[in-house]
């Protein structure tokens, strides 16, 4: 009897241990919940001090707002000693965010940007004690500060709208309008810009009537639109805006000096290492309206704004991000084909120009990814016992194969070194001759600060901003691949439900990315919370990078030319079919979602495939011909379909690729969402789809997000971001839940 009792206890304990082992750590850890979105902090804005001993960086968080359930974005500066002996500490605080930090060359202070009365202004903070003081009080605002190499001045940019520029005696000293036409009908030479001294009178002369109409515009009773690109992100009819460059002495009470003038924009400015020149990019054709000039050039000027000259310009190309090497020998930059009328699909390419030769011939590195955030560093290597060799590297990041690795290159070798992996993403970094300090996202942690050697080896975690995640049960993605009918390798990832019980079946969610040139993977930060949330709710998740995605080279990116629907749909559905073979997957409970281009793809798929129990399309495009007028991303239409809706061949391709063409074939229960202020894709796209399905008597629901833009799911109102995710979940539960 005693033996039987002890045996029973052993069996019971073994069973408990077995199930504890089966469920792993998830029994002792909490699941990800919707409100965890508000706990994620994003690290960025990294700048290493001139002596390499400290770094300043930004942390963006969601802080409770005055109204219940609402949150506000806040960004503040943090300082960390790179010896690892003391933890990071916040050096700004309060309701006003601080961003864009840069070190003074002597390492004694940091300049940064903070809003004052709604305008960005530059502040300087001494790091040996004392409060930050306001350097600029510029009427148009100031951003993008850069100390001159001698530390005496700060270069910055400002943004000014057309009407303000017309009246600005510093940036437009002649008070004359642009040399190019504003394209106002009937006024080819901008005659309407001449000051009208007549009094507004609706019953008066033509000049008095014009004065009356101008007053209506001034009083916001009317909007007059003559621009080609008249749609912004949240409103239409906005004025043209121009970016100008200025410098200011780093002294209290100093006044800025304008380096650029007129009706042009100057971007990507950078000091030369000798303090004598400033590099920048601007439009290529000074006589074209900015909305029509698709090309850009790289220029250089003296530090006082004189002697401006063009260094790189070429018909049909863009040149940007000029980044001179510290010794002044090399210029690194990004170049691409300009998006002219149609059929020009390209990504950025890394280029180099030798500034010590008289020939202005540049070279393009064959690296087949789109680089960004270029930063030079000079590294020393022992050549022999008596000599030390110096090599200048440019470090950069590029989305690739599901991650955002850090890379480096030298101008004289057609080769790029990959320094970090595809399973994580370097979201920002700075480099010093013996270290790299970087922000990284990965499945185990959405964002933290690290430092490593120049090969990104021996990484050490410096911050703990998201250590709360270590107490959460997570689902780890499993990478798989297949060859599609074009012979292309398609990468995709399968995530199990967070807690899988033996013998139990779970619904499967196909989640798709937009773009169409976006890319998802374990190193892509924006989907971290959404994927983990759905896995925590008992869904398996599968996501893929179909043909047309970025991160796999130009040819892969162009593989969906005139094929937005069939080909990409085949790729994602094959990944979904593979995931449905998992022992835990319930093939009878599959659902699908996607936003933007993936909202398009969601609608396309459910019009051609009936496997899904429910679908949710977000901020999508459904009719490509009307998209030409409804969205500010309209250039995608001629770019991908080789022409315009009034051209027969292009029109046929657009109709054949439009989900709306097949609206009567949609029978899957469908939830459609759009931000009311979303002008990137145009809210009417969703209204057409919803109304048509309603007329057809289908199961359809439409959600409009007041004030929401296309960026709703990434940087939009936090409460609406949570609403969006819960709304997806709730809708799917109607059809695949237990109820």
RATANOR-V388098 format. One record per backbone hydrogen bond with DSSP energy under -0.5 kcal/mol. NH is the residue of the N-H (numbers start at 1). CO is the residue of the C=O. E is the energy in kcal/mol with one decimal. If there is no record, write none. Layout:
NH_CO_E + NH_CO_E
//
This chain:
5_1_-2.0 + 6_2_-2.5 + 7_3_-2.6 + 8_4_-2.3 + 9_5_-2.0 + 10_6_-2.2 + 11_7_-2.7 + 12_8_-2.6 + 13_9_-2.8 + 14_10_-2.6 + 15_11_-2.4 + 16_12_-2.3 + 17_13_-2.6 + 18_14_-2.5 + 19_15_-2.3 + 20_16_-2.3 + 21_17_-2.5 + 22_18_-2.5 + 23_19_-2.3 + 24_20_-0.9 + 26_23_-1.2 + 27_24_-1.2 + 28_25_-1.4 + 29_25_-0.8 + 30_471_-1.9 + 32_473_-0.5 + 36_33_-1.4 + 37_34_-1.7 + 38_35_-1.5 + 39_36_-1.6 + 40_36_-0.7 + 40_37_-0.8 + 42_60_-2.4 + 43_41_-0.5 + 44_58_-2.0 + 47_56_-2.4 + 49_54_-2.9 + 52_49_-1.9 + 55_80_-2.1 + 56_47_-2.6 + 57_78_-2.3 + 58_44_-3.2 + 59_76_-2.2 + 60_42_-2.7 + 61_59_-0.5 + 61_74_-2.9 + 62_38_-0.6 + 63_61_-0.6 + 63_72_-3.0 + 65_70_-2.6 + 70_67_-1.8 + 72_63_-3.0 + 74_61_-2.6 + 76_59_-1.9 + 78_57_-3.1 + 79_89_-2.9 + 80_55_-2.5 + 82_53_-2.9 + 84_81_-1.4 + 88_462_-0.5 + 89_79_-2.3 + 91_77_-2.8 + 92_77_-1.1 + 97_95_-0.5 + 98_75_-3.3 + 99_113_-2.1 + 102_111_-2.2 + 104_109_-2.4 + 107_104_-2.3 + 110_125_-2.1 + 111_102_-2.7 + 112_123_-2.2 + 113_99_-3.1 + 114_121_-2.5 + 115_97_-0.5 + 116_119_-3.2 + 119_116_-1.7 + 121_114_-2.3 + 123_112_-2.9 + 124_133_-2.8 + 125_110_-3.0 + 126_124_-0.5 + 127_108_-2.9 + 129_126_-0.5 + 133_124_-2.8 + 135_122_-2.5 + 135_133_-0.5 + 136_122_-1.6 + 141_138_-1.5 + 142_120_-3.1 + 143_157_-2.1 + 146_155_-1.7 + 148_153_-2.8 + 151_148_-2.3 + 154_248_-2.3 + 155_146_-3.1 + 156_246_-2.8 + 157_143_-2.7 + 158_244_-2.1 + 159_140_-0.7 + 160_242_-2.7 + 162_240_-2.1 + 165_161_-2.4 + 166_162_-2.3 + 167_163_-0.9 + 168_165_-1.0 + 169_167_-0.7 + 172_168_-1.5 + 173_170_-0.5 + 175_172_-1.9 + 185_183_-0.6 + 187_184_-2.4 + 190_187_-1.7 + 193_190_-1.9 + 194_191_-1.7 + 197_195_-0.7 + 201_208_-1.7 + 204_201_-1.6 + 209_205_-2.6 + 210_206_-2.3 + 211_207_-2.2 + 212_208_-2.0 + 213_209_-2.5 + 214_210_-2.5 + 215_211_-1.9 + 216_212_-1.7 + 217_213_-1.7 + 218_214_-2.5 + 219_215_-2.4 + 220_217_-1.7 + 221_216_-3.5 + 222_216_-0.9 + 225_223_-0.6 + 226_224_-0.5 + 230_228_-1.3 + 232_230_-0.5 + 232_235_-2.6 + 237_230_-2.6 + 238_230_-0.8 + 242_160_-2.5 + 244_158_-2.4 + 246_156_-2.7 + 247_257_-2.3 + 248_154_-1.6 + 250_152_-2.6 + 251_249_-2.2 + 254_251_-1.8 + 257_247_-3.2 + 259_245_-2.8 + 260_245_-1.3 + 262_171_-3.3 + 264_262_-1.2 + 266_243_-2.0 + 267_281_-2.8 + 270_279_-2.0 + 272_277_-2.3 + 273_325_-0.5 + 275_272_-1.8 + 278_301_-2.5 + 279_270_-3.2 + 280_299_-2.1 + 281_267_-2.8 + 282_297_-2.0 + 283_265_-0.5 + 284_295_-1.8 + 286_284_-0.6 + 288_285_-1.1 + 292_289_-2.1 + 293_289_-1.2 + 294_292_-1.1 + 296_317_-0.8 + 297_282_-3.0 + 298_312_-2.2 + 299_280_-2.9 + 300_309_-2.2 + 301_278_-1.9 + 302_306_-3.1 + 303_276_-2.2 + 305_302_-2.5 + 309_300_-2.4 + 311_298_-2.9 + 312_298_-1.9 + 317_314_-1.8 + 318_336_-3.0 + 320_334_-2.6 + 323_332_-2.9 + 325_330_-3.0 + 328_325_-1.6 + 331_353_-2.1 + 332_323_-2.5 + 333_351_-1.9 + 334_320_-2.7 + 335_349_-2.2 + 336_318_-1.5 + 338_316_-2.4 + 340_338_-2.0 + 343_638_-1.2 + 345_343_-0.8 + 346_344_-0.5 + 349_335_-2.0 + 351_333_-2.8 + 352_363_-2.6 + 353_331_-1.8 + 354_361_-0.5 + 355_329_-3.4 + 355_353_-0.7 + 356_329_-0.7 + 357_354_-0.8 + 362_360_-0.6 + 363_352_-2.7 + 365_350_-2.8 + 369_367_-0.9 + 371_369_-0.8 + 372_397_-1.7 + 375_395_-2.2 + 377_393_-2.2 + 379_377_-0.6 + 379_391_-3.0 + 381_389_-3.2 + 383_381_-0.5 + 383_387_-1.4 + 384_387_-1.3 + 389_381_-3.7 + 391_379_-2.9 + 393_377_-2.7 + 393_391_-0.6 + 394_409_-2.7 + 395_375_-3.5 + 395_393_-0.5 + 396_407_-2.1 + 397_372_-2.0 + 398_405_-1.3 + 399_370_-0.5 + 400_403_-3.1 + 401_551_-1.7 + 403_400_-2.1 + 404_424_-1.8 + 405_398_-0.6 + 407_396_-3.4 + 408_417_-1.7 + 409_394_-1.8 + 410_415_-0.5 + 413_410_-1.2 + 415_413_-2.2 + 417_408_-2.8 + 419_406_-3.2 + 419_417_-0.6 + 420_406_-1.0 + 424_421_-0.5 + 425_441_-2.6 + 426_404_-3.2 + 427_425_-0.9 + 427_439_-1.6 + 428_439_-0.9 + 430_437_-2.3 + 432_435_-3.2 + 435_432_-1.6 + 436_452_-2.5 + 437_430_-2.6 + 438_436_-0.5 + 438_450_-2.5 + 439_428_-2.7 + 440_448_-2.2 + 441_425_-2.5 + 442_445_-2.3 + 445_442_-0.9 + 448_440_-1.4 + 450_438_-2.9 + 451_460_-2.1 + 452_436_-2.2 + 453_457_-2.2 + 456_453_-2.5 + 460_451_-2.9 + 462_449_-3.2 + 463_449_-1.2 + 467_464_-1.4 + 469_466_-1.9 + 470_467_-1.6 + 471_468_-1.5 + 472_469_-2.3 + 473_30_-3.6 + 477_475_-0.5 + 478_494_-2.5 + 479_477_-0.5 + 480_492_-3.1 + 482_490_-1.4 + 484_482_-0.5 + 484_488_-2.5 + 487_484_-2.3 + 490_482_-3.3 + 490_488_-0.6 + 491_489_-0.5 + 491_545_-0.5 + 492_480_-2.6 + 493_543_-2.8 + 494_478_-2.2 + 495_541_-3.3 + 498_535_-2.2 + 500_498_-0.5 + 501_499_-0.6 + 504_501_-2.0 + 506_584_-3.1 + 508_589_-2.2 + 509_540_-3.4 + 510_508_-0.5 + 510_591_-2.6 + 511_509_-0.7 + 511_542_-2.2 + 512_593_-1.8 + 516_514_-0.5 + 518_514_-1.3 + 523_402_-2.6 + 524_521_-1.8 + 525_523_-0.6 + 527_524_-0.5 + 528_525_-1.6 + 531_527_-2.4 + 532_528_-1.8 + 533_529_-2.7 + 534_530_-2.2 + 535_531_-1.9 + 536_532_-2.2 + 537_533_-1.4 + 538_535_-1.4 + 539_534_-2.3 + 540_507_-2.8 + 541_495_-2.4 + 542_509_-2.5 + 543_493_-2.0 + 545_491_-2.2 + 546_544_-0.6 + 548_556_-1.9 + 549_546_-2.0 + 550_518_-1.5 + 557_553_-2.1 + 558_554_-2.0 + 559_556_-1.2 + 560_557_-0.6 + 561_558_-1.6 + 562_640_-1.9 + 563_560_-2.2 + 568_563_-0.6 + 569_565_-2.4 + 570_566_-2.4 + 571_567_-1.8 + 572_568_-2.3 + 573_569_-2.6 + 574_570_-1.8 + 575_571_-1.7 + 576_572_-2.2 + 577_573_-2.6 + 578_574_-1.8 + 579_575_-2.2 + 580_576_-2.1 + 581_578_-1.4 + 582_579_-1.8 + 585_582_-1.4 + 586_506_-2.7 + 587_585_-0.8 + 589_586_-2.0 + 591_508_-2.6 + 592_614_-1.5 + 593_510_-2.4 + 594_616_-1.3 + 595_512_-0.7 + 596_618_-2.7 + 598_595_-2.1 + 599_596_-0.9 + 600_596_-2.0 + 601_597_-2.4 + 602_598_-2.1 + 603_599_-2.0 + 604_600_-2.5 + 605_601_-2.6 + 606_602_-2.3 + 607_603_-1.1 + 608_604_-0.5 + 608_605_-1.5 + 609_605_-1.9 + 613_590_-3.3 + 614_590_-0.7 + 615_669_-2.2 + 616_592_-2.0 + 617_671_-2.3 + 618_594_-2.4 + 619_673_-2.6 + 621_596_-0.7 + 627_623_-1.5 + 628_624_-0.6 + 628_625_-0.8 + 629_626_-1.6 + 630_626_-1.6 + 631_627_-1.6 + 632_679_-3.0 + 633_680_-1.7 + 634_631_-1.0 + 636_633_-2.0 + 637_634_-2.0 + 638_634_-0.6 + 639_635_-2.0 + 640_636_-2.4 + 641_637_-2.1 + 642_638_-1.2 + 647_644_-2.4 + 648_646_-0.6 + 651_647_-3.1 + 652_648_-2.4 + 653_649_-1.8 + 654_650_-2.5 + 655_651_-2.6 + 656_652_-2.2 + 657_653_-1.2 + 658_655_-1.0 + 659_657_-0.5 + 660_622_-2.7 + 661_658_-1.2 + 662_659_-1.6 + 663_660_-1.6 + 665_662_-2.1 + 666_663_-1.4 + 667_606_-0.6 + 667_665_-0.5 + 669_613_-0.6 + 670_699_-2.5 + 671_615_-2.6 + 672_701_-2.8 + 673_617_-2.4 + 674_703_-2.0 + 676_705_-2.2 + 677_708_-2.3 + 678_675_-1.8 + 679_233_-1.8 + 679_677_-0.9 + 682_678_-0.5 + 683_678_-0.6 + 685_682_-1.3 + 686_683_-0.7 + 687_683_-1.6 + 688_684_-2.7 + 689_685_-1.7 + 690_686_-2.9 + 691_687_-2.7 + 692_688_-2.2 + 693_689_-2.1 + 694_690_-2.4 + 695_691_-2.5 + 696_692_-1.8 + 697_694_-1.3 + 698_693_-2.5 + 700_698_-1.0 + 701_670_-2.1 + 703_672_-3.0 + 705_674_-2.0 + 706_704_-0.7 + 708_705_-2.2 + 712_709_-1.4 + 714_711_-1.5 + 715_711_-2.2 + 716_711_-1.1 + 716_712_-0.7 + 721_717_-2.2 + 722_718_-2.1 + 723_719_-2.5 + 724_720_-2.7 + 725_721_-1.7 + 726_722_-2.6 + 727_723_-2.5 + 728_724_-1.8 + 729_725_-2.1 + 730_726_-3.1 + 731_727_-2.2 + 732_728_-2.3 + 733_729_-2.3 + 734_730_-1.0 + 734_731_-0.7 + 735_731_-0.5 + 735_732_-1.5 + 736_732_-2.4 + 737_733_-1.3
//
